[in-house]
Amino acid sequence: MTKVKKFDIGAVSFWLIEKPDNNILTEIKTIINLNQSTLTELAEPSNQPKSEEYQDYFYFILHLPIWQKLEKKNKNVEIDLIYAENFLACVSYEETLPLVEFEQELENNTYFRDNLIVANDSFFVFYELLRFVFKFLSRQLHHLQKKVDQVEDKIFTFDLKLLGDFREIKMDVLDFIKIIQQNQRGLIDLDQYKIFAQVDRYLFKKLESDYLKIMDQLIFFQTATNSLEASQLNFLNLQFTKIVRTFTTLAFITFPLMLLVGLVGLGYDSNPLFRLGQSFWLVLGLTLTAAILMIIYFKNKKWL
């Protein structure tokens, strides 16, 4: 079902639209001269980002990685922006949390709304909306920070589940990067469009900076996870090496002793030990003495 929320911010008309239908698209067309290709693209989600300037408006498609708590993965969510003089429409195709929060900010934060009214320019609504979305995405990365902290606390323990945790973090980071990086070219090139010719270049630098901060965080998580995983793998390899070395050494100790006992235990008449009354204790003593001497030797060599 289509939902539309309209805000009058000074001379600017700002619309938040969820699941647009033909009626609302026709209404927008009466305000600005949307061409048919734009109307077609607005009717349903697109798989590709877009930043394109037309005679009367600018069309911008963003893809956002929104964390789904139940599914425990990032979902690719699209928002479309139609920017024109004194008009801005933000179109989504499902309930999108950053847009819901932005709507609440406009309704409940009078200081925030009054600042936009004073600016009295559709670009400042466009600018504040994008910054709000980027701050939301940055907050979403807290779950990654939490995961990295958890595996860091468990590192250098004999916990094989950590390898699965590393894989999960790396997949989350890659999904986030794959989705948000689609918007990079459009964001960096915003100041090249004629429709924004009168806008202070500093504002575009701020938007680019917000985007790059998110990318820097993602690269940090990626690097930290790779380093922790490599350290844990080295630790596990060292532990497995120690275990194999210990068992190899024990096998080396026990094998010749078993051979000695086996030879002594042969039931031949020529075996002189059978003629001794204390032959059992003699063999046991020789075996234990040999074992102790070999253990001392291996300890001195630091093989045990």
N, C-alpha and C positions, 0 to 999 in steps of 0.2 A: 504494500500500500504506500502510495506517495505521501511524503511528509514535507511540508514547506514552512519555514520560519523566516519572516521578513523583518528586517531591522532598518529603521531610518536613522542614519548616523549623520547628523547635519544635512548636507545636500546629497549625501551618498545613500543609495539604496543597496543594502546587502541582503542576499538571499541564501539561506542554507536549505538545500534540497536533498532529500533522500529518496531513492528509487523514482527518478523522474518519469512521468508519463507524457503522452502527446499534448495534453492540455497545458501543462506547465511549460513545456518547450515552446509551444505556440505563443504563450504569454510572454516569454522572454524575447521571442522574435519580434513582438510588437514594440519592445523597448529598444533593442539594438538589432541591426540587420544581420542576423545569423545566416550564413549560407547553408545550402542543403547538406554538404559534407559534414559540417559541424553538428547539425541537427541529428544526422545519422549516427555520428560518433557518441553524442551525448545520450542517445537512447539506450545504450548498453555499454558495459565495461570494455576497455581496449586492453590488448596485451602489451602495447608499446607506449613508452612515454612520448610526450609531444610538447613542443613550444613553438607556436606559429602565430604570426601577426597577420591580421586582416585589415581591411580599410577602416573599420569602426571599432575593432576589438582585438584582444589578445587571448588566445586559447592555450591553456597550460594543463597538461596531464601529469600528475604525480603518482608514484607508486610507493606505498608505505609498508614497512614490515611491522605488523601489529602482533604482539605476543598473545597467543591463545593459551590460557592457563590450563584448561581441561585437556586439550590435545598436546600441550607442552611443545609447541612449535610456533614459528613465525608464519603469519599468513600475509600474502600479498594483497593489500587493499588499495584500491584506486580512488583518487579524488580528482575531479575536473574543475578547473577555475576558468570562468569567463570574466575577463577584465575589460572594462570600458570606462569612459569618462562618467563619473558619478554613479557607476553601477559595478557591482561585483556579485557573481553567483558562484557558490561552491556546491558542486554536485557530488554525491556519493551514492553507492549502489547497495549499501547495507549500513546498519548502525556502526558508526566509526567513532571510537572513544575520544580521540583528540578533538573531533568536531563537536561532540556532545559537551566536552569540557569547555570548549571555546564559546559555545552557545550560553552555557551557564555563567561564564565570565562576563559576557556582554549583559546578561540579565541581572546579575547580582553585584558586580563590581562597578559601582557608579564612577569611581575615579578612572578606571580603565576606559570606560565608555566615553566619559567626558573628554579625555585626552584625544580620542579619535574624533569626537565632534569638533574640538578646537582645530585639529588638523584639517578637517573638512575636505578630504581628498581620498578617492577610492584606492590610491596606491598605498596609503598608510594602513587601511584595513587589510589589503592584500599582504603588506609587509608584516603586520602584527600577526596575521593568521599563519603565515609561513614560519615565523619565529616561534609561535606557540606550538606548532606541530613538531618543529625540531627539538624544542625543550621536552616535549612529551616523549619523543623517540630516545632522547638522551636518558630520561628517567627509566625507560624500559630496559636499558642496559644494566640496571642494578641487579637484575636476576642473574646476568652473566658474571658480574663481580662477585655475587654471593657464591655461585658455583665454583669459581676459581679459588676463592678463599677456602671453601670446604675441601677441595682436593689438595690444596697447599698444606692444610692441617694434617692430612693423612699421608702425605708423601714420605718416602723412606720407611714405609711399613709394608709387611708382606700381604698386601691386599690386592688381589688380582682384579677386583671390581673397579679399581681406579682406572684401568685401561678403558673400560666401557664409559666411565665418566668423562675421560678425556675426549673420546670419540663424540660423545653427545655435545660437549661444549664446542668442539671444532665445527660440528654440523650447524649448531645454532649461529655461530659467528659467520660461517660461510653463507647461510641462508639470508642473514641480515644484510651482509655486504652485497650479495647478488641482487637483492631487491632495491636497496637504497641507491646503489651505484648507477642504476638506470637513469636517475634524475640529475646526475652530475653535469652533463653537457648543457642541459636546459637551464640549470641554476647559474652556472658560470657565465653563460651568454646572455643573461637577462638584460644587462646594461647596453647590449648592442641593438636593441629594438627601438625604432623611432617613437613608438607610443610612450616609452619611458625616457625620452630625450631630456625632459625638464626635471627629472628626479636626481637628487643628490647622489653622486657615485658612491659616497660613503655608505649609504644604506644597502647597496648591492654587496659591498665588501662585508658588511655585517652578516648578511644572509649566507654568503659564501663561507665566512668564518664559522657560523653555527653548523653548517654542513660538515666542514672539515674537522671540527671538534669531534663530531660523532665518528667520522672515519678514523681519526687518531685513536679514539677509545677502542674501536674494533680491532685496529692493528695491534694495539697494546695487548688486548685479550688473546689475539691470535699468537703473538710472540710469546706471551707468558705461558699459554697452554702448551705450545710446542716445547718450550724450555723445561717446564715441569714434567711433561711426558718423557722427554729424553732423559732427564735425571732419574725418573722412576724406572725406566727401562734399564738404565745402567745399574741402578741399585738391584733390581731383580736378577739381572745377568750375573752380577757379583755374588748374590746369594746362591743362585743355582750353581755357579762355579765352585763355591765353597762346599756345597752339599756333595757335588760330584767328586770333588777332591777328597772329601772325608771318606766317602764310601769306597773310593778307589784305594785309599791308604789302608782302610780296614780289610779290604779284600787282599791286599798285598801282605798284610800281617797274618791273616788267618790261613791263607792258602798253604804256605810252607809248613805251618804248624800242623795243619790237617794231614799234610803229606808225611810229616814225621811220625805222627800218631798212627797213621795207616801202615807205615813201614814197620814200626815197632810192634804193631798188633798182628802182623802176619804169623800164622800158626805153624811155622817150620820148627823142626827139632833142633836145627842149628842155631836158632835164635837164643843168644846167651841170656837175654832178660827173663826167659821163662824159667831159668834155673835159679833166679834170685827170689827170695821170699818177699821182698818189698818192691818188686818191679813196677807195680801200679803207681806207688808214690814217687818212685824215681822218674818215671815218664811224665807224671803230672808236674813234678818240680822242674824238670827240664823245659817242659812246654811253657809253664808260667814264666820261668826265667827268661826264655827267649822272647816271649811276648812283651815282657816289661822292658827288656833291653831295646827292642825295636820301637816301642812307644817312646822311650826316652830319646832315641836317635831321631825319630820323626818330629818330636817336640823341639829338639835343638835346631833342626832344619826349618822349623816353623811350617811344617806340612800338616800339622794337626792344631 
